[in-house]
Amino acid sequence: MTEKNSKNRPSWDEYFMAIARLASTRSSCVRRQVGAVIVKDKRIIATGYNGAPADMAHCLTLGCLRDKMNIESGTHAEICRGLHAEQNAIMFSKGADLKGATLYCTNQPCVVCAKLIIQAGISTVVFEESYPDSLALSFFKEAKVNLYRFVKGKRVPFFKK
């Protein structure tokens, strides 16, 4: 077997973001498919995707409660059947020490997930797509979480120093 040419080998960020994208394909949300991966010391601790809790009907089956109630994206996260990808990844870490870990996510976390990320001790968040939640951004900034947007295979610092 020959080793893949290093020019074609993905960086760690590309690798973990690709896994977050793959996790998102399991989502049962009709509005937005989100995947997350928690990594520490280049080791995957847990993955997650958004969807209804175990043993509950999925939105793919029932339809979207938020759509039925005409709730705007980025507001009233509590009115939803689903758990967010970040929430599931943190729960699936099963008590692992997340202090100093990195969370890769296909979308910018909401304020509810931001609070969980901060409380879990995750120090870095790398995300691809934006999300309309300025309160989450202000929490990340206040807690000094390193926040990066993943653009064209590279981390771009979200907060200017």
Secondary structure as the mmCIF struct_conf table of DSSP 4:
data_model
#
loop_
_struct_conf.conf_type_id
_struct_conf.id
_struct_conf.beg_label_comp_id
_struct_conf.beg_label_asym_id
_struct_conf.beg_label_seq_id
_struct_conf.end_label_comp_id
_struct_conf.end_label_asym_id
_struct_conf.end_label_seq_id
HELX_LH_PP_P HELX_LH_PP_P1 THR A 2 ASN A 5
TURN_TY1_P TURN_TY1_P1 SER A 6 ASN A 8
BEND BEND1 ARG A 9 ARG A 9
HELX_LH_PP_P HELX_LH_PP_P2 PRO A 10 SER A 11
HELX_RH_AL_P HELX_RH_AL_P1 TRP A 12 SER A 24
TURN_TY1_P TURN_TY1_P2 THR A 25 ARG A 26
BEND BEND2 VAL A 30 ARG A 31
STRN STRN1 GLY A 35 LYS A 40
TURN_TY1_P TURN_TY1_P3 ASP A 41 LYS A 42
STRN STRN2 ARG A 43 TYR A 49
STRN STRN3 GLY A 51 GLY A 51
HELX_LH_PP_P HELX_LH_PP_P3 ALA A 52 PRO A 53
TURN_TY1_P TURN_TY1_P4 ALA A 54 ASP A 55
BEND BEND3 MET A 56 MET A 56
HELX_RH_AL_P HELX_RH_AL_P2 CYS A 59 LEU A 62
HELX_RH_AL_P HELX_RH_AL_P3 LEU A 65 LYS A 68
TURN_TY1_P TURN_TY1_P5 MET A 69 ASN A 70
HELX_LH_PP_P HELX_LH_PP_P4 ILE A 71 GLU A 72
TURN_TY1_P TURN_TY1_P6 SER A 73 GLY A 74
BEND BEND4 THR A 75 THR A 75
TURN_TY1_P TURN_TY1_P7 ALA A 77 GLU A 78
BEND BEND5 ILE A 79 ILE A 79
BEND BEND6 ARG A 81 ARG A 81
HELX_LH_PP_P HELX_LH_PP_P5 GLY A 82 GLY A 82
STRN STRN4 LEU A 83 LEU A 83
HELX_LH_PP_P HELX_LH_PP_P6 HIS A 84 HIS A 84
HELX_RH_AL_P HELX_RH_AL_P4 ALA A 85 PHE A 92
TURN_TY1_P TURN_TY1_P8 SER A 93 GLY A 95
TURN_TY1_P TURN_TY1_P9 LYS A 99 GLY A 100
STRN STRN5 THR A 102 ASN A 107
HELX_RH_AL_P HELX_RH_AL_P5 VAL A 111 ALA A 120
TURN_TY1_P TURN_TY1_P10 GLY A 121 GLY A 121
STRN STRN6 THR A 124 GLU A 129
BEND BEND7 PRO A 132 PRO A 132
HELX_RH_AL_P HELX_RH_AL_P6 SER A 134 GLU A 142
TURN_TY1_P TURN_TY1_P11 ALA A 143 LYS A 144
STRN STRN7 ASN A 146 VAL A 151
TURN_TY1_P TURN_TY1_P12 LYS A 152 GLY A 153
STRN STRN8 LYS A 154 PRO A 157
BEND BEND8 PHE A 158 PHE A 159
#
